[in-house]
């Protein structure tokens, strides 16, 4: 299986550039590798926040059907 990569050119402030360099050196990885790792983490955090808002909205909506924890786990197995 081949992974296709997309090159993305970004401009970093001097502060961000320095922090990225320090973090990459600490982990002994290239700066681009560290930037990708941090971007993945940031996107996961953003996704979690949006899912949390969705859950909060569903919990406050009286039209929502509630499913027990046990039934939910059985459904995904």
N, CA, C and O atoms as a Tripos MOL2 file, in Angstrom:
@<TRIPOS>MOLECULE
protein
  308   307    77     0     0
PROTEIN
NO_CHARGES

@<TRIPOS>ATOM
      1 N           0.8380   -1.1660    0.0000 N.3       1 UNK1
      2 CA          0.0000    0.0000    0.0000 C.3       1 UNK1
      3 C           0.8900    1.2390    0.0000 C.2       1 UNK1
      4 O           1.8150    1.3500    0.8050 O.2       1 UNK1
      5 N           0.6050    2.1560   -0.8990 N.am      2 UNK2
      6 CA          1.3960    3.3660   -1.0320 C.3       2 UNK2
      7 C           0.6620    4.5310   -0.3940 C.2       2 UNK2
      8 O          -0.5380    4.7170   -0.5990 O.2       2 UNK2
      9 N           1.3970    5.3060    0.3780 N.am      3 UNK3
     10 CA          0.8210    6.4880    0.9980 C.3       3 UNK3
     11 C           1.1800    7.7010    0.1620 C.2       3 UNK3
     12 O           2.3530    7.9590   -0.1110 O.2       3 UNK3
     13 N           0.1630    8.4390   -0.2410 N.am      4 UNK4
     14 CA          0.4030    9.6620   -0.9920 C.3       4 UNK4
     15 C           0.5040   10.8110   -0.0080 C.2       4 UNK4
     16 O          -0.3440   10.9710    0.8700 O.2       4 UNK4
     17 N           1.5480   11.6070   -0.1630 N.am      5 UNK5
     18 CA          1.7440   12.7410    0.7300 C.3       5 UNK5
     19 C           1.5120   14.0220   -0.0450 C.2       5 UNK5
     20 O           1.7850   14.0950   -1.2430 O.2       5 UNK5
     21 N           1.0100   15.0230    0.6410 N.am      6 UNK6
     22 CA          0.7880   16.3400    0.0670 C.3       6 UNK6
     23 C           1.7470   17.3060    0.7320 C.2       6 UNK6
     24 O           1.8340   17.3690    1.9580 O.2       6 UNK6
     25 N           2.4490   18.0430   -0.0700 N.am      7 UNK7
     26 CA          3.3600   19.0550    0.4610 C.3       7 UNK7
     27 C           2.5620   20.3180    0.7370 C.2       7 UNK7
     28 O           1.7450   20.7440   -0.0800 O.2       7 UNK7
     29 N           2.8070   20.9110    1.9010 N.am      8 UNK8
     30 CA          2.1000   22.1150    2.3060 C.3       8 UNK8
     31 C           3.1270   23.1470    2.7310 C.2       8 UNK8
     32 O           3.9300   22.9050    3.6320 O.2       8 UNK8
     33 N           3.0950   24.2770    2.0900 N.am      9 UNK9
     34 CA          4.0110   25.3590    2.4590 C.3       9 UNK9
     35 C           3.3140   26.2740    3.4490 C.2       9 UNK9
     36 O           2.2210   26.7730    3.1820 O.2       9 UNK9
     37 N           3.9470   26.4910    4.5890 N.am     10 UNK10
     38 CA          3.3830   27.3720    5.6060 C.3      10 UNK10
     39 C           4.4340   28.3750    6.0590 C.2      10 UNK10
     40 O           5.6370   28.1340    5.9560 O.2      10 UNK10
     41 N           3.9580   29.4840    6.5530 N.am     11 UNK11
     42 CA          4.8510   30.4980    7.1090 C.3      11 UNK11
     43 C           4.6980   30.4780    8.6230 C.2      11 UNK11
     44 O           3.5850   30.5310    9.1460 O.2      11 UNK11
     45 N           5.8140   30.4020    9.3110 N.am     12 UNK12
     46 CA          5.8110   30.3720   10.7740 C.3      12 UNK12
     47 C           6.3890   31.6650   11.3190 C.2      12 UNK12
     48 O           7.3350   32.2220   10.7630 O.2      12 UNK12
     49 N           5.8110   32.1310   12.4090 N.am     13 UNK13
     50 CA          6.4230   33.2520   13.1110 C.3      13 UNK13
     51 C           7.7560   32.7540   13.6730 C.2      13 UNK13
     52 O           7.9770   31.5480   13.7890 O.2      13 UNK13
     53 N           8.6150   33.6670   14.0090 N.am     14 UNK14
     54 CA          9.9180   33.3040   14.5620 C.3      14 UNK14
     55 C           9.7570   32.4970   15.8480 C.2      14 UNK14
     56 O          10.5000   31.5450   16.0880 O.2      14 UNK14
     57 N           8.7840   32.8840   16.6720 N.am     15 UNK15
     58 CA          8.5350   32.1530   17.9240 C.3      15 UNK15
     59 C           8.1360   30.7070   17.6570 C.2      15 UNK15
     60 O           8.6640   29.7850   18.2790 O.2      15 UNK15
     61 N           7.1970   30.5120   16.7230 N.am     16 UNK16
     62 CA          6.7670   29.1430   16.4120 C.3      16 UNK16
     63 C           7.8960   28.3340   15.7860 C.2      16 UNK16
     64 O           8.0600   27.1500   16.0780 O.2      16 UNK16
     65 N           8.6650   28.9770   14.9320 N.am     17 UNK17
     66 CA          9.7960   28.2930   14.3080 C.3      17 UNK17
     67 C          10.7820   27.8080   15.3620 C.2      17 UNK17
     68 O          11.2600   26.6760   15.2960 O.2      17 UNK17
     69 N          11.0850   28.6620   16.3320 N.am     18 UNK18
     70 CA         12.0180   28.2940   17.3980 C.3      18 UNK18
     71 C          11.4610   27.1690   18.2660 C.2      18 UNK18
     72 O          12.1830   26.2330   18.6100 O.2      18 UNK18
     73 N          10.1750   27.2570   18.6230 N.am     19 UNK19
     74 CA          9.5610   26.2060   19.4390 C.3      19 UNK19
     75 C           9.5380   24.8700   18.7040 C.2      19 UNK19
     76 O           9.7900   23.8240   19.3020 O.2      19 UNK19
     77 N           9.2400   24.9040   17.4250 N.am     20 UNK20
     78 CA          9.2270   23.6760   16.6280 C.3      20 UNK20
     79 C          10.6310   23.0800   16.5530 C.2      20 UNK20
     80 O          10.8000   21.8690   16.6900 O.2      20 UNK20
     81 N          11.6200   23.9150   16.3380 N.am     21 UNK21
     82 CA         13.0050   23.4500   16.2650 C.3      21 UNK21
     83 C          13.4340   22.8000   17.5780 C.2      21 UNK21
     84 O          14.0240   21.7190   17.5750 O.2      21 UNK21
     85 N          13.1390   23.4530   18.6940 N.am     22 UNK22
     86 CA         13.5040   22.9150   20.0080 C.3      22 UNK22
     87 C          12.8100   21.5870   20.2630 C.2      22 UNK22
     88 O          13.4330   20.6310   20.7250 O.2      22 UNK22
     89 N          11.5090   21.5300   19.9590 N.am     23 UNK23
     90 CA         10.7380   20.3020   20.1820 C.3      23 UNK23
     91 C          11.2490   19.1570   19.3060 C.2      23 UNK23
     92 O          11.3630   18.0200   19.7650 O.2      23 UNK23
     93 N          11.5530   19.4610   18.0610 N.am     24 UNK24
     94 CA         12.0590   18.4280   17.1480 C.3      24 UNK24
     95 C          13.4340   17.9280   17.5990 C.2      24 UNK24
     96 O          13.7060   16.7280   17.5580 O.2      24 UNK24
     97 N          14.2870   18.8380   18.0220 N.am     25 UNK25
     98 CA         15.6140   18.4470   18.5000 C.3      25 UNK25
     99 C          15.5100   17.5780   19.7520 C.2      25 UNK25
    100 O          16.2410   16.5990   19.9000 O.2      25 UNK25
    101 N          14.6020   17.9420   20.6450 N.am     26 UNK26
    102 CA         14.4070   17.1850   21.8800 C.3      26 UNK26
    103 C          13.9940   15.7430   21.5700 C.2      26 UNK26
    104 O          14.4520   14.8000   22.2150 O.2      26 UNK26
    105 N          13.1210   15.5930   20.5730 N.am     27 UNK27
    106 CA         12.6430   14.2600   20.1940 C.3      27 UNK27
    107 C          13.5110   13.5900   19.1330 C.2      27 UNK27
    108 O          13.2450   12.4620   18.7190 O.2      27 UNK27
    109 N          14.5560   14.3030   18.6990 N.am     28 UNK28
    110 CA         15.4910   13.7840   17.6870 C.3      28 UNK28
    111 C          14.7850   13.3390   16.4060 C.2      28 UNK28
    112 O          15.0250   12.2530   15.8800 O.2      28 UNK28
    113 N          13.9030   14.2220   15.9260 N.am     29 UNK29
    114 CA         13.1910   13.9880   14.6660 C.3      29 UNK29
    115 C          13.3070   15.2450   13.8120 C.2      29 UNK29
    116 O          13.5690   16.3260   14.3380 O.2      29 UNK29
    117 N          13.1150   15.1160   12.5030 N.am     30 UNK30
    118 CA         13.1250   16.3130   11.6480 C.3      30 UNK30
    119 C          11.9730   17.2540   12.0250 C.2      30 UNK30
    120 O          10.9470   16.8190   12.5480 O.2      30 UNK30
    121 N          12.1600   18.5260   11.7560 N.am     31 UNK31
    122 CA         11.1310   19.5070   12.0820 C.3      31 UNK31
    123 C           9.8240   19.2000   11.3620 C.2      31 UNK31
    124 O           8.7520   19.3750   11.9400 O.2      31 UNK31
    125 N           9.8880   18.7470   10.1200 N.am     32 UNK32
    126 CA          8.6710   18.4300    9.3680 C.3      32 UNK32
    127 C           7.9090   17.2810   10.0270 C.2      32 UNK32
    128 O           6.6800   17.3040   10.0860 O.2      32 UNK32
    129 N           8.6300   16.2850   10.5170 N.am     33 UNK33
    130 CA          8.0030   15.1520   11.2050 C.3      33 UNK33
    131 C           7.3100   15.6310   12.4720 C.2      33 UNK33
    132 O           6.1880   15.2190   12.7660 O.2      33 UNK33
    133 N           7.9780   16.5010   13.2200 N.am     34 UNK34
    134 CA          7.3950   17.0260   14.4510 C.3      34 UNK34
    135 C           6.1760   17.8850   14.1370 C.2      34 UNK34
    136 O           5.1750   17.8300   14.8520 O.2      34 UNK34
    137 N           6.2550   18.6750   13.0760 N.am     35 UNK35
    138 CA          5.1230   19.5190   12.6910 C.3      35 UNK35
    139 C           3.9070   18.6600   12.3350 C.2      35 UNK35
    140 O           2.7850   18.9930   12.7170 O.2      35 UNK35
    141 N           4.1150   17.5750   11.6190 N.am     36 UNK36
    142 CA          3.0130   16.6740   11.2630 C.3      36 UNK36
    143 C           2.4210   16.0500   12.5220 C.2      36 UNK36
    144 O           1.2000   15.9720   12.6600 O.2      36 UNK36
    145 N           3.2760   15.6050   13.4370 N.am     37 UNK37
    146 CA          2.8070   15.0050   14.6910 C.3      37 UNK37
    147 C           1.9490   15.9970   15.4820 C.2      37 UNK37
    148 O           0.8760   15.6460   15.9720 O.2      37 UNK37
    149 N           2.4280   17.2260   15.5990 N.am     38 UNK38
    150 CA          1.6880   18.2440   16.3470 C.3      38 UNK38
    151 C           0.3810   18.6180   15.6510 C.2      38 UNK38
    152 O          -0.6240   18.8730   16.3160 O.2      38 UNK38
    153 N           0.3870   18.6530   14.3270 N.am     39 UNK39
    154 CA         -0.8260   18.9460   13.5740 C.3      39 UNK39
    155 C          -1.8760   17.8570   13.7880 C.2      39 UNK39
    156 O          -3.0590   18.1530   13.9580 O.2      39 UNK39
    157 N          -1.4370   16.5960   13.7790 N.am     40 UNK40
    158 CA         -2.3670   15.4890   14.0440 C.3      40 UNK40
    159 C          -2.9970   15.6160   15.4280 C.2      40 UNK40
    160 O          -4.2020   15.4240   15.5910 O.2      40 UNK40
    161 N          -2.1760   15.9390   16.4190 N.am     41 UNK41
    162 CA         -2.6820   16.1020   17.7860 C.3      41 UNK41
    163 C          -3.6910   17.2380   17.8430 C.2      41 UNK41
    164 O          -4.7520   17.1000   18.4530 O.2      41 UNK41
    165 N          -3.3680   18.3530   17.2130 N.am     42 UNK42
    166 CA         -4.2700   19.5070   17.2240 C.3      42 UNK42
    167 C          -5.6070   19.1710   16.5580 C.2      42 UNK42
    168 O          -6.6640   19.5800   17.0390 O.2      42 UNK42
    169 N          -5.5550   18.4300   15.4560 N.am     43 UNK43
    170 CA         -6.7940   18.0610   14.7650 C.3      43 UNK43
    171 C          -7.6280   17.0910   15.5990 C.2      43 UNK43
    172 O          -8.8570   17.1610   15.5830 O.2      43 UNK43
    173 N          -6.9730   16.1910   16.3220 N.am     44 UNK44
    174 CA         -7.7060   15.2840   17.2110 C.3      44 UNK44
    175 C          -8.3820   16.0580   18.3380 C.2      44 UNK44
    176 O          -9.5180   15.7600   18.7050 O.2      44 UNK44
    177 N          -7.6860   17.0470   18.8820 N.am     45 UNK45
    178 CA         -8.2600   17.8760   19.9470 C.3      45 UNK45
    179 C          -9.4730   18.6390   19.4090 C.2      45 UNK45
    180 O         -10.5070   18.7220   20.0710 O.2      45 UNK45
    181 N          -9.3350   19.1910   18.2110 N.am     46 UNK46
    182 CA        -10.4460   19.9320   17.6130 C.3      46 UNK46
    183 C         -11.6370   19.0090   17.3520 C.2      46 UNK46
    184 O         -12.7850   19.3810   17.5950 O.2      46 UNK46
    185 N         -11.3540   17.8030   16.8560 N.am     47 UNK47
    186 CA        -12.4260   16.8330   16.6110 C.3      47 UNK47
    187 C         -13.1300   16.4690   17.9200 C.2      47 UNK47
    188 O         -14.3590   16.4190   17.9680 O.2      47 UNK47
    189 N         -12.3600   16.2170   18.9770 N.am     48 UNK48
    190 CA        -12.9410   15.8960   20.2800 C.3      48 UNK48
    191 C         -13.8320   17.0280   20.7850 C.2      48 UNK48
    192 O         -14.9030   16.7780   21.3380 O.2      48 UNK48
    193 N         -13.3960   18.2610   20.5970 N.am     49 UNK49
    194 CA        -14.1780   19.4070   21.0480 C.3      49 UNK49
    195 C         -15.5020   19.4930   20.2880 C.2      49 UNK49
    196 O         -16.5490   19.7590   20.8780 O.2      49 UNK49
    197 N         -15.4450   19.2690   18.9870 N.am     50 UNK50
    198 CA        -16.6700   19.3340   18.1860 C.3      50 UNK50
    199 C         -17.6130   18.1870   18.5340 C.2      50 UNK50
    200 O         -18.8280   18.3790   18.5930 O.2      50 UNK50
    201 N         -17.0660   17.0020   18.7630 N.am     51 UNK51
    202 CA        -17.9090   15.8850   19.1730 C.3      51 UNK51
    203 C         -18.5200   16.1500   20.5440 C.2      51 UNK51
    204 O         -19.6690   15.7900   20.7970 O.2      51 UNK51
    205 N         -17.7560   16.7760   21.4200 N.am     52 UNK52
    206 CA        -18.2690   17.1360   22.7340 C.3      52 UNK52
    207 C         -19.4310   18.1030   22.6370 C.2      52 UNK52
    208 O         -20.4110   17.9750   23.3710 O.2      52 UNK52
    209 N         -19.3300   19.0790   21.7290 N.am     53 UNK53
    210 CA        -20.4290   20.0220   21.5370 C.3      53 UNK53
    211 C         -21.6610   19.2990   20.9840 C.2      53 UNK53
    212 O         -22.7890   19.6040   21.3700 O.2      53 UNK53
    213 N         -21.4400   18.3480   20.0870 N.am     54 UNK54
    214 CA        -22.5380   17.5690   19.5300 C.3      54 UNK54
    215 C         -23.2330   16.7660   20.6270 C.2      54 UNK54
    216 O         -24.4620   16.7250   20.6910 O.2      54 UNK54
    217 N         -22.4490   16.1370   21.4790 N.am     55 UNK55
    218 CA        -23.0100   15.3610   22.5860 C.3      55 UNK55
    219 C         -23.7990   16.2750   23.5250 C.2      55 UNK55
    220 O         -24.9110   15.9460   23.9350 O.2      55 UNK55
    221 N         -23.2140   17.4210   23.8580 N.am     56 UNK56
    222 CA        -23.9020   18.3600   24.7560 C.3      56 UNK56
    223 C         -25.2300   18.7850   24.1560 C.2      56 UNK56
    224 O         -26.2380   18.8530   24.8590 O.2      56 UNK56
    225 N         -25.2370   19.0700   22.8610 N.am     57 UNK57
    226 CA        -26.4600   19.4680   22.1790 C.3      57 UNK57
    227 C         -27.4960   18.3460   22.2220 C.2      57 UNK57
    228 O         -28.6770   18.5880   22.4710 O.2      57 UNK57
    229 N         -27.0470   17.1330   21.9780 N.am     58 UNK58
    230 CA        -27.9750   15.9980   21.9920 C.3      58 UNK58
    231 C         -28.5140   15.7260   23.3930 C.2      58 UNK58
    232 O         -29.6690   15.3280   23.5460 O.2      58 UNK58
    233 N         -27.6970   15.9340   24.4000 N.am     59 UNK59
    234 CA        -28.1420   15.7000   25.7760 C.3      59 UNK59
    235 C         -29.1640   16.7370   26.2280 C.2      59 UNK59
    236 O         -29.9910   16.4570   27.0960 O.2      59 UNK59
    237 N         -29.1120   17.9270   25.6470 N.am     60 UNK60
    238 CA        -30.0420   18.9780   26.0530 C.3      60 UNK60
    239 C         -31.2970   19.0040   25.1870 C.2      60 UNK60
    240 O         -32.2320   19.7490   25.4790 O.2      60 UNK60
    241 N         -31.3270   18.2000   24.1250 N.am     61 UNK61
    242 CA        -32.4950   18.1300   23.2520 C.3      61 UNK61
    243 C         -33.4260   17.0460   23.7610 C.2      61 UNK61
    244 O         -33.0170   15.8950   23.9180 O.2      61 UNK61
    245 N         -34.6510   17.3980   24.0140 N.am     62 UNK62
    246 CA        -35.6100   16.4370   24.5710 C.3      62 UNK62
    247 C         -36.0170   15.3750   23.5450 C.2      62 UNK62
    248 O         -36.5560   14.3360   23.9290 O.2      62 UNK62
    249 N         -35.7740   15.6080   22.2600 N.am     63 UNK63
    250 CA        -36.1620   14.6560   21.2270 C.3      63 UNK63
    251 C         -35.1700   13.4970   21.1110 C.2      63 UNK63
    252 O         -35.4390   12.5220   20.4090 O.2      63 UNK63
    253 N         -34.0480   13.5930   21.7830 N.am     64 UNK64
    254 CA        -32.9990   12.5790   21.6710 C.3      64 UNK64
    255 C         -33.4410   11.2590   22.2900 C.2      64 UNK64
    256 O         -34.0800   11.2220   23.3420 O.2      64 UNK64
    257 N         -33.0830   10.1810   21.6060 N.am     65 UNK65
    258 CA        -33.2940    8.8440   22.1540 C.3      65 UNK65
    259 C         -32.0350    8.4590   22.9140 C.2      65 UNK65
    260 O         -30.9280    8.5710   22.3870 O.2      65 UNK65
    261 N         -32.1970    8.0130   24.1290 N.am     66 UNK66
    262 CA        -31.0580    7.6150   24.9350 C.3      66 UNK66
    263 C         -30.8710    6.1110   24.8430 C.2      66 UNK66
    264 O         -31.8360    5.3470   24.8770 O.2      66 UNK66
    265 N         -29.6280    5.7010   24.7260 N.am     67 UNK67
    266 CA        -29.2570    4.3000   24.6250 C.3      67 UNK67
    267 C         -28.3790    3.9740   25.8190 C.2      67 UNK67
    268 O         -27.4800    4.7410   26.1630 O.2      67 UNK67
    269 N         -28.6370    2.8390   26.4510 N.am     68 UNK68
    270 CA        -27.8230    2.4660   27.6010 C.3      68 UNK68
    271 C         -26.3890    2.1820   27.1530 C.2      68 UNK68
    272 O         -26.1290    1.8590   25.9940 O.2      68 UNK68
    273 N         -25.4900    2.3090   28.0910 N.am     69 UNK69
    274 CA        -24.0760    2.0460   27.8280 C.3      69 UNK69
    275 C         -23.8950    0.6100   27.3170 C.2      69 UNK69
    276 O         -23.1730    0.3720   26.3490 O.2      69 UNK69
    277 N         -24.5470   -0.3200   27.9680 N.am     70 UNK70
    278 CA        -24.4450   -1.7320   27.6060 C.3      70 UNK70
    279 C         -24.9460   -1.9690   26.1790 C.2      70 UNK70
    280 O         -24.3050   -2.6780   25.4030 O.2      70 UNK70
    281 N         -26.0800   -1.3790   25.8400 N.am     71 UNK71
    282 CA        -26.6500   -1.5660   24.5000 C.3      71 UNK71
    283 C         -25.7490   -0.9330   23.4300 C.2      71 UNK71
    284 O         -25.5980   -1.4820   22.3380 O.2      71 UNK71
    285 N         -25.1640    0.1990   23.7420 N.am     72 UNK72
    286 CA        -24.2780    0.8690   22.7950 C.3      72 UNK72
    287 C         -23.0530    0.0120   22.4930 C.2      72 UNK72
    288 O         -22.6500   -0.1150   21.3370 O.2      72 UNK72
    289 N         -22.4580   -0.5770   23.5360 N.am     73 UNK73
    290 CA        -21.2700   -1.4070   23.3330 C.3      73 UNK73
    291 C         -21.6080   -2.6880   22.5600 C.2      73 UNK73
    292 O         -20.8060   -3.1560   21.7510 O.2      73 UNK73
    293 N         -22.7770   -3.2430   22.8070 N.am     74 UNK74
    294 CA        -23.1860   -4.4350   22.0630 C.3      74 UNK74
    295 C         -23.3780   -4.1040   20.5830 C.2      74 UNK74
    296 O         -23.0930   -4.9360   19.7210 O.2      74 UNK74
    297 N         -23.8470   -2.9240   20.2920 N.am     75 UNK75
    298 CA        -24.1100   -2.5080   18.9130 C.3      75 UNK75
    299 C         -22.8250   -2.3680   18.1020 C.2      75 UNK75
    300 O         -22.8400   -2.5800   16.8900 O.2      75 UNK75
    301 N         -21.7180   -2.0170   18.7460 N.am     76 UNK76
    302 CA        -20.4820   -1.8090   17.9890 C.3      76 UNK76
    303 C         -19.5770   -3.0410   17.9610 C.2      76 UNK76
    304 O         -18.5110   -3.0100   17.3470 O.2      76 UNK76
    305 N         -19.9830   -4.1010   18.6060 N.am     77 UNK77
    306 CA        -19.1380   -5.3040   18.6070 C.3      77 UNK77
    307 C         -19.4690   -6.2010   17.4570 C.2      77 UNK77
    308 O         -18.8570   -7.2580   17.3020 O.2      77 UNK77
@<TRIPOS>BOND
     1     1     2 1
     2     2     3 1
     3     3     4 2
     4     3     5 am
     5     5     6 1
     6     6     7 1
     7     7     8 2
     8     7     9 am
     9     9    10 1
    10    10    11 1
    11    11    12 2
    12    11    13 am
    13    13    14 1
    14    14    15 1
    15    15    16 2
    16    15    17 am
    17    17    18 1
    18    18    19 1
    19    19    20 2
    20    19    21 am
    21    21    22 1
    22    22    23 1
    23    23    24 2
    24    23    25 am
    25    25    26 1
    26    26    27 1
    27    27    28 2
    28    27    29 am
    29    29    30 1
    30    30    31 1
    31    31    32 2
    32    31    33 am
    33    33    34 1
    34    34    35 1
    35    35    36 2
    36    35    37 am
    37    37    38 1
    38    38    39 1
    39    39    40 2
    40    39    41 am
    41    41    42 1
    42    42    43 1
    43    43    44 2
    44    43    45 am
    45    45    46 1
    46    46    47 1
    47    47    48 2
    48    47    49 am
    49    49    50 1
    50    50    51 1
    51    51    52 2
    52    51    53 am
    53    53    54 1
    54    54    55 1
    55    55    56 2
    56    55    57 am
    57    57    58 1
    58    58    59 1
    59    59    60 2
    60    59    61 am
    61    61    62 1
    62    62    63 1
    63    63    64 2
    64    63    65 am
    65    65    66 1
    66    66    67 1
    67    67    68 2
    68    67    69 am
    69    69    70 1
    70    70    71 1
    71    71    72 2
    72    71    73 am
    73    73    74 1
    74    74    75 1
    75    75    76 2
    76    75    77 am
    77    77    78 1
    78    78    79 1
    79    79    80 2
    80    79    81 am
    81    81    82 1
    82    82    83 1
    83    83    84 2
    84    83    85 am
    85    85    86 1
    86    86    87 1
    87    87    88 2
    88    87    89 am
    89    89    90 1
    90    90    91 1
    91    91    92 2
    92    91    93 am
    93    93    94 1
    94    94    95 1
    95    95    96 2
    96    95    97 am
    97    97    98 1
    98    98    99 1
    99    99   100 2
   100    99   101 am
   101   101   102 1
   102   102   103 1
   103   103   104 2
   104   103   105 am
   105   105   106 1
   106   106   107 1
   107   107   108 2
   108   107   109 am
   109   109   110 1
   110   110   111 1
   111   111   112 2
   112   111   113 am
   113   113   114 1
   114   114   115 1
   115   115   116 2
   116   115   117 am
   117   117   118 1
   118   118   119 1
   119   119   120 2
   120   119   121 am
   121   121   122 1
   122   122   123 1
   123   123   124 2
   124   123   125 am
   125   125   126 1
   126   126   127 1
   127   127   128 2
   128   127   129 am
   129   129   130 1
   130   130   131 1
   131   131   132 2
   132   131   133 am
   133   133   134 1
   134   134   135 1
   135   135   136 2
   136   135   137 am
   137   137   138 1
   138   138   139 1
   139   139   140 2
   140   139   141 am
   141   141   142 1
   142   142   143 1
   143   143   144 2
   144   143   145 am
   145   145   146 1
   146   146   147 1
   147   147   148 2
   148   147   149 am
   149   149   150 1
   150   150   151 1
   151   151   152 2
   152   151   153 am
   153   153   154 1
   154   154   155 1
   155   155   156 2
   156   155   157 am
   157   157   158 1
   158   158   159 1
   159   159   160 2
   160   159   161 am
   161   161   162 1
   162   162   163 1
   163   163   164 2
   164   163   165 am
   165   165   166 1
   166   166   167 1
   167   167   168 2
   168   167   169 am
   169   169   170 1
   170   170   171 1
   171   171   172 2
   172   171   173 am
   173   173   174 1
   174   174   175 1
   175   175   176 2
   176   175   177 am
   177   177   178 1
   178   178   179 1
   179   179   180 2
   180   179   181 am
   181   181   182 1
   182   182   183 1
   183   183   184 2
   184   183   185 am
   185   185   186 1
   186   186   187 1
   187   187   188 2
   188   187   189 am
   189   189   190 1
   190   190   191 1
   191   191   192 2
   192   191   193 am
   193   193   194 1
   194   194   195 1
   195   195   196 2
   196   195   197 am
   197   197   198 1
   198   198   199 1
   199   199   200 2
   200   199   201 am
   201   201   202 1
   202   202   203 1
   203   203   204 2
   204   203   205 am
   205   205   206 1
   206   206   207 1
   207   207   208 2
   208   207   209 am
   209   209   210 1
   210   210   211 1
   211   211   212 2
   212   211   213 am
   213   213   214 1
   214   214   215 1
   215   215   216 2
   216   215   217 am
   217   217   218 1
   218   218   219 1
   219   219   220 2
   220   219   221 am
   221   221   222 1
   222   222   223 1
   223   223   224 2
   224   223   225 am
   225   225   226 1
   226   226   227 1
   227   227   228 2
   228   227   229 am
   229   229   230 1
   230   230   231 1
   231   231   232 2
   232   231   233 am
   233   233   234 1
   234   234   235 1
   235   235   236 2
   236   235   237 am
   237   237   238 1
   238   238   239 1
   239   239   240 2
   240   239   241 am
   241   241   242 1
   242   242   243 1
   243   243   244 2
   244   243   245 am
   245   245   246 1
   246   246   247 1
   247   247   248 2
   248   247   249 am
   249   249   250 1
   250   250   251 1
   251   251   252 2
   252   251   253 am
   253   253   254 1
   254   254   255 1
   255   255   256 2
   256   255   257 am
   257   257   258 1
   258   258   259 1
   259   259   260 2
   260   259   261 am
   261   261   262 1
   262   262   263 1
   263   263   264 2
   264   263   265 am
   265   265   266 1
   266   266   267 1
   267   267   268 2
   268   267   269 am
   269   269   270 1
   270   270   271 1
   271   271   272 2
   272   271   273 am
   273   273   274 1
   274   274   275 1
   275   275   276 2
   276   275   277 am
   277   277   278 1
   278   278   279 1
   279   279   280 2
   280   279   281 am
   281   281   282 1
   282   282   283 1
   283   283   284 2
   284   283   285 am
   285   285   286 1
   286   286   287 1
   287   287   288 2
   288   287   289 am
   289   289   290 1
   290   290   291 1
   291   291   292 2
   292   291   293 am
   293   293   294 1
   294   294   295 1
   295   295   296 2
   296   295   297 am
   297   297   298 1
   298   298   299 1
   299   299   300 2
   300   299   301 am
   301   301   302 1
   302   302   303 1
   303   303   304 2
   304   303   305 am
   305   305   306 1
   306   306   307 1
   307   307   308 2
@<TRIPOS>SUBSTRUCTURE
     1 UNK1         2 RESIDUE 1 A UNK
     2 UNK2         6 RESIDUE 1 A UNK
     3 UNK3        10 RESIDUE 1 A UNK
     4 UNK4        14 RESIDUE 1 A UNK
     5 UNK5        18 RESIDUE 1 A UNK
     6 UNK6        22 RESIDUE 1 A UNK
     7 UNK7        26 RESIDUE 1 A UNK
     8 UNK8        30 RESIDUE 1 A UNK
     9 UNK9        34 RESIDUE 1 A UNK
    10 UNK10       38 RESIDUE 1 A UNK
    11 UNK11       42 RESIDUE 1 A UNK
    12 UNK12       46 RESIDUE 1 A UNK
    13 UNK13       50 RESIDUE 1 A UNK
    14 UNK14       54 RESIDUE 1 A UNK
    15 UNK15       58 RESIDUE 1 A UNK
    16 UNK16       62 RESIDUE 1 A UNK
    17 UNK17       66 RESIDUE 1 A UNK
    18 UNK18       70 RESIDUE 1 A UNK
    19 UNK19       74 RESIDUE 1 A UNK
    20 UNK20       78 RESIDUE 1 A UNK
    21 UNK21       82 RESIDUE 1 A UNK
    22 UNK22       86 RESIDUE 1 A UNK
    23 UNK23       90 RESIDUE 1 A UNK
    24 UNK24       94 RESIDUE 1 A UNK
    25 UNK25       98 RESIDUE 1 A UNK
    26 UNK26      102 RESIDUE 1 A UNK
    27 UNK27      106 RESIDUE 1 A UNK
    28 UNK28      110 RESIDUE 1 A UNK
    29 UNK29      114 RESIDUE 1 A UNK
    30 UNK30      118 RESIDUE 1 A UNK
    31 UNK31      122 RESIDUE 1 A UNK
    32 UNK32      126 RESIDUE 1 A UNK
    33 UNK33      130 RESIDUE 1 A UNK
    34 UNK34      134 RESIDUE 1 A UNK
    35 UNK35      138 RESIDUE 1 A UNK
    36 UNK36      142 RESIDUE 1 A UNK
    37 UNK37      146 RESIDUE 1 A UNK
    38 UNK38      150 RESIDUE 1 A UNK
    39 UNK39      154 RESIDUE 1 A UNK
    40 UNK40      158 RESIDUE 1 A UNK
    41 UNK41      162 RESIDUE 1 A UNK
    42 UNK42      166 RESIDUE 1 A UNK
    43 UNK43      170 RESIDUE 1 A UNK
    44 UNK44      174 RESIDUE 1 A UNK
    45 UNK45      178 RESIDUE 1 A UNK
    46 UNK46      182 RESIDUE 1 A UNK
    47 UNK47      186 RESIDUE 1 A UNK
    48 UNK48      190 RESIDUE 1 A UNK
    49 UNK49      194 RESIDUE 1 A UNK
    50 UNK50      198 RESIDUE 1 A UNK
    51 UNK51      202 RESIDUE 1 A UNK
    52 UNK52      206 RESIDUE 1 A UNK
    53 UNK53      210 RESIDUE 1 A UNK
    54 UNK54      214 RESIDUE 1 A UNK
    55 UNK55      218 RESIDUE 1 A UNK
    56 UNK56      222 RESIDUE 1 A UNK
    57 UNK57      226 RESIDUE 1 A UNK
    58 UNK58      230 RESIDUE 1 A UNK
    59 UNK59      234 RESIDUE 1 A UNK
    60 UNK60      238 RESIDUE 1 A UNK
    61 UNK61      242 RESIDUE 1 A UNK
    62 UNK62      246 RESIDUE 1 A UNK
    63 UNK63      250 RESIDUE 1 A UNK
    64 UNK64      254 RESIDUE 1 A UNK
    65 UNK65      258 RESIDUE 1 A UNK
    66 UNK66      262 RESIDUE 1 A UNK
    67 UNK67      266 RESIDUE 1 A UNK
    68 UNK68      270 RESIDUE 1 A UNK
    69 UNK69      274 RESIDUE 1 A UNK
    70 UNK70      278 RESIDUE 1 A UNK
    71 UNK71      282 RESIDUE 1 A UNK
    72 UNK72      286 RESIDUE 1 A UNK
    73 UNK73      290 RESIDUE 1 A UNK
    74 UNK74      294 RESIDUE 1 A UNK
    75 UNK75      298 RESIDUE 1 A UNK
    76 UNK76      302 RESIDUE 1 A UNK
    77 UNK77      306 RESIDUE 1 A UNK
